[in-house]
Amino acid sequence: MDDERTFGRNDRAASYRRAARAYDRVIGPLMAGSRAAALRALEPRPGMRVLDVGCGTGVWLAEYAAAGGVVAGVDRSRPMLERAAARLARTAVLVEGDAGALPFADGAFDVVGATTLLHEIAAERRVRVLSEMRRVAAGVVVVIDFRSERPDTAAGRAARMLTRAIERIAGGDHWRNSRQFLASGGVPALASEAGLRVQRVELAGGGALGVYLLA
């Protein structure tokens, strides 16, 4: 059994390392529009305290760090965090940990964000993660994720088909969780359960993605 568990851990670590190498090249361009919308809605400024939950390679945080913000990131993937550390140098606090148990004090951040995280995780954990984000936010919670509503533009429909294809290729729990996330009402439904309300929505990806500012 010990050998099997070790093999499982090593296999997952190798998978995360491959994903980290490909992330900026493959996923980065797909998310550029939604990240730009979030930056327009929450303009970086000196001293802004920002936490990215599921920070990946640190692309979003880099914009706030460059503007003089105080930034932190949490991710369960060490290879992702290694790339984030290289990008952000010594300007960020980066923690390998659980999004459902954030190691920060109540109200520690002006902005707490998560990009395409909630649809990936199991349904029973989503409210816990969003509630933790609310707990550590003194200001705004911003969530970028797929919209449950069908896009009404050709670009949006194409983007939705592409993202669904990617999710299907990922398969397993990832595909099941994504489908359940959309069927259950997506971010607005989760926000209500977590004691938050949708203050503003910016559309990206032709309407396939939403940038949700929650209060």
N, C-alpha and C positions, 0 to 999 in steps of 0.2 A: 504493500500500500504506500509506503513512504516513497518508493521509486516512482509510483504512478503519480503521486501528488507533485513530486519534484519535476517530473516530465511535464505535467500540466502547467506548472508555473513557468517553466522555461519556454514552453510553446507559446503561452500568452505573452511573455516578455518579448519573444522574437516577433510576434505579430504586431505588438505595439511599436517595436523599433522600425519595422517595415512601414507601418502607417505614418510614423513621425517623419521618415525620410520623404515620403510621397505627399505629405499633407499640404505644404506650402505650394507645391507645384500643381497639384490636382484640385484640391478643395479650395485653396486660397482664391483663385480667380472666380470661382462660383459664388463666394461669399463677399466679394469686394463691394458690391452694390449695397448690401444690407449693412455692412460695417460702416460704409460711408454715410448711410442714412442715420445710423446711431450716433456717429460723430457730429453730424449736423444738429441733431436733436440735443445732444449733450456735449457741447463744445468744450474741448480740453482747455484747461487753464492752470496756471501755477498753483501748487498746493492742493489741488483736487485729490481726494483720497478715493481710489478706484480699486475694486476687487473684481477679478474675472474668474467665475466658477466654471471649471472645465476649460482652462485657459489655453490648452493646446500648446502651440509654439510661440505664443505671446504676441501675435500680430496686432490685436486690438489694443493691448496694454502699451505697446510701443508708441502709439500715437499720444497717449496721455503722459507717458514718461518723457517723451521729447518736449512736451509743453511744460514740463516742470511739475507734473503730478507725482503723487506718492502712490505707487502701484503695488498690487499683490495679486498672486494667482494661485489657484488650487487645481490640481489635476491628479488622477490616479495613475497616470502613465509617466514613469520616470524618463523614458526616451523623449517624450514631448517636453517635459520640464527641462531636460538638458538643452534642447534646442531653444526653449524660451530663455534660459539663462544666458546662452550665447548671444541671443538677440538683444537682451536687456542689460547685459553686463552686470554691474552691481546696483542697478537702480531699482530692483524689485525684490520683494519677499515672495519666494516661490515655495509652495508646500505640496508634498505628495500626500494626498489624503482624500477623505470621503466628503463629497458635496453635501451629504445629509447630516454632517456633524462638523461644521466649519470651526476651525480653531481660532476664532476672533471674538472680541467683546461685542456686546450689543451696541448698535449704532456706530460702529468703528469706521464706516465708509460713507462718502457722499454719494457714490454710484456703485451699485453691485449689478454685474451683468452675467449673462450666460448665453452662449451662441450655439444653437442647434444641439443643446444638451438634453432638454427635457423629453424630446420624442424618443431618445435613445434608451432611456432607463425604464425599468419596470414600473407599471402603473401605480403600484402600492408605495413607491418611493418618491414619486414626483411631488406630491404635496409637501412631504417632509423637506425636500430640497428647496422648494420655493419658499417655504416657511422659514428655513434657515437663512436664505437670502434676505428675506424681509427683516429678520432679527438683527442682522449685522448692518443693515442699511439705515443711515440717518436721513438719507435723501431718497433717491430714485432707484427702483429696481427696473432694469431694462432686459428684456428677453427677446432674442432673435430666434425665430423658429418657423416651421411650416404652418401655413394657415389651413384651417379645416375647411374654409369656404373654397369653392372651386374658382380659379382665376377666370376673369372674363375677357382676357386678351390672348392673342395668339402666342405672344412671348411668354406669358404666364403659364399657359397650357403646356408649352414646350418645356419650360423650366420644371414644371410639376412632373411631367413624364420622365425627364432626365433624373430628377432626384428620386422618384419612385424606382427607377431602374437601378440606381446606385444602392438604394435600401434593399431591394430584392436580391441583388448580388451579394450584399453583406449577409443576408439570410438569417436563419435562426432567430434568437431572441430579438436581435436588432430589427428585423423585418416585422415580427409580431408586435413589438412595442410601438413601432412607428405607425402601423395600421390602427392600433388601439388608440393611440394618441389623437389621431385625426378623427376617428369615429366618435370619440368622447367629447369633442368640442375644442380641443387644442388649448392654447394659452388662456383665452378668456375664462373657460370653465375652471381651469386649475387656479387661476388668480382668485376667483371667487371662493374656492375652497380654502385657500391659504390666507384669506382675510385681506386681499388686495383688490384694487379695482383698476380697470384699464383707463388710464388718463389720456392716452394718445396712441395712435397707431400710424406708423409710416410703412408704406408698401415697398417691397423690393422684389427683384426677380420676376418682374411683370405681374406681381400680385401673388406669386406662389409663396413668398416669405413675408412675414410681418415683423416689424420692429416695434415691440410693445413696451411703452413706458407705463409702469405700474406704480400706483401710490397707495 
